[in-house]
Amino acid sequence: MTRQEPMSLPLWNELGESLEGKELEELQLAKLKSLLVRVYEKSPYYRDKFDKAGVNPHNFTSLEQYLDYPFFTKNEERESQARSLEEDGHPLGKHITCDISAVNRMSASSGTTGVPSFQGHTANDRKIHNENYARMFARLGLKPGDRGLFAGVISMWVAGLPTLDGMLSYGINTIPLGALVGSLKVAEMARLTRPRLIIGTPSFLRHVLRKARAETDIDLTSVGIEKILVYGEPGGSLPEVISELSKGFGGAQVYDLMGGTGCMNPIFISCEAEDGLHFIAPDHAYIEMRDPATGKMIPIEDGAEGEFVYTGFDRECSPLVRFCDGDLMHVKTAPCSCGRPGWRIKVVGRVDDMMLVKGVNVYPTAIQTCVLKHKPKLTGNIRILKYSDGPVVEPPLELWAECAGKPSKTEQDEIKARLESEIKRVLRFSANVTLFAEDEMEMEYGATNKAKLIKKMY
Ligand SMILES: [Zn+2]
């Protein structure tokens, strides 16, 4: 991998963010060894798991050997946490490797099964989180003292309080509003506090724009917002969503953030080139890629696509060694026009959301992209109706889409025909589209305000 000349904006940690080649491999080897030995010595759970797999961290001498270490799946994490709650009186898992009294912050992710999984953080875990946030804020061109309005969900979400912690630590003049106050309150507070930065999920911030326009005289194009940081949903990298958010907030630059479970998020952030999210923490996170169908490992190289496997090097509380979280990514290693270091990713989708239509892999984002081409007639909000568990979907795929305003029956028939033919042309299967007038389609949001694109009918 090569990289361009230094960028105009200084990096927060030039050394950590630019590591590559032999220097990086040496650091990865040393950090992995230290992690593996630590979890083996401190956790009977890991010792048992490694013994069963026939690996001993004391003999770990090359990165190739890491391929022999067992994966950690989401189910395993849930089971480990259910057991520790039962046996040890806390939900942080049998794979905890620190004293429980060293944990001073907890978060939870809702998970697809409805049973939350918990993350605990020690003081050092928080320090590394905050370092990664600082790298991100510096890349956004933010300075200590800049005002930032937080409009994500605060309650328990791993991107809630930890993000606020990162903002405070960096010195952002933090406005900790949260999303649960509702979209109109967010618009009102943006008007009253004039932040330079606003943070939230793409669907919620779009909702804020629409509600403010429809129900208030607040002009969000002129409240001074220059940076929009979105996360939690794939929308932050869809050109139509970026353009709607940017226009709605008066030409502000949209940045998209991604984490990796167990890796002290954030570890990926997009840039002004809007051509993928840079990996900003090679010294904190080890990333591997595998084929979700065969389980075969895939090298991280230009054009590669597969499921990411995450290992956070330094996590003290409950480290996850080779965690498979179901994120499907596309890798780009060519230098970015912004000049900053770090190979880039594009989010393809989630393994859980993958559908198999006529033998072809289809992700909800691909369908959403077709729908977004019909803006401004359609808002981009969609629901894909699934009638059975498992990835196979028999065409025609049942799709709901929301119209902007209340178009006439004739207009609706025309939009429906166009969208169905677009899906047929681009994705090569038939869809049956049902249109709804604006705000009349039933939306569903997860605990963290993420819009659910798939509606389960079974
Ligand atoms: Zn870039």
Residues whose N, C-alpha, C, O or C-beta is under 5 A from the ligand:
A	BS01	ZN	C271 A273 C336 C338
